[in-house]
Amino acid sequence: MKFGVVVFPGSNCDDDMVHVLGTVMGQPVQKLWHKDTTLPDFGPGDCIVLPGGFSYGDYLRSGAIARFSPIMESVVAFAEQGGLVWGICNGFQVLCEAGLLPGVLLRNTNQRFTCKNAYLRTATTRSPITRRLKPGEVLRIPIAHADGRYYADEATLEALQANDQILFQYCDAEGRLSEAANPNGSLLHIAGICNTRRNVMGMMPHPERAAEAELGNTDGRGLFESLLEAAPLPAG
Amino acid sequence: MKFLAEIEVMPHKELLDPQGKTVANNMKNLDIHGVEDVRIGKHILMRLEAASEAEAREKVDTACKKLLANIIMETYEYALHPISE
């Protein structure tokens, strides 16, 4: 599996992601400039990552302008062919703006940029980034965002639940969901979701900041290990 | 023909607007009382050229739907004014 990490103007977690994928996990990885119009080296068995950061300074809305970067047309086509697409933080916002994932990420209820460790409950193991985790497993992974309040209309929320598309929910250290353990006011405590085809994934927390013992936290590593086991989806 | 579009983008009424709420809650610090609600949106001025008013409206609508507003969370409305050179 090859990895491509897209660099938008204002991305700032691209190097962390390249480091974890390449140095820590030992996978082939390359950076992709947002002005590229094709993804010639990538096929359905590969993975494109949209990293965290502040693409285009978060102007207008987070992710709204990056969604029209030249490379995004290829990323949409790549996803349609069954390729894996993983957006983290600003990458999640870009995927929602692009319509590859349902819903939107609004300003945190408390109006603050929140940078801290958050507890996540694994809501499903049926996804390329959660298949190695245990159902209900609690992970402690950093969040760092101001616009992380997941919102979608009632019908979309029902569909997310019915189709088992919720990957992670904010919880306390024991895995209990509560308003106190919800750092941004997300509906259904949503921290990450996937599409119905389960090849496009988005999440606000940063597993790439929690994947090595040197950083004192390896809770994010299971997501990368899961990803390496992911089999390509059939095209169509 | 040149036009000026005055576009207003507002968060949906049913959505919590934490920015507006914070502003409303702090009005009392200015000794302004009785403020019931504040909602904050965006006012966008866009100058554009188009062959007709219909074409200008089509351009502004497309810009609003695709980029300027996210219709999951926001509504938009606009007024279009012809402008002389």
Interface residues (C-beta under 8 A of the other chain):
Chain A: L60 R61 A64 I65 F68 E97 G103 V104 L106 R107 N108 T109 N110 Q111 Y151 A152 D153 G185
Chain B: L15 L16 P18 Q19 T22 K66 L67 L68 N70 I72 M73
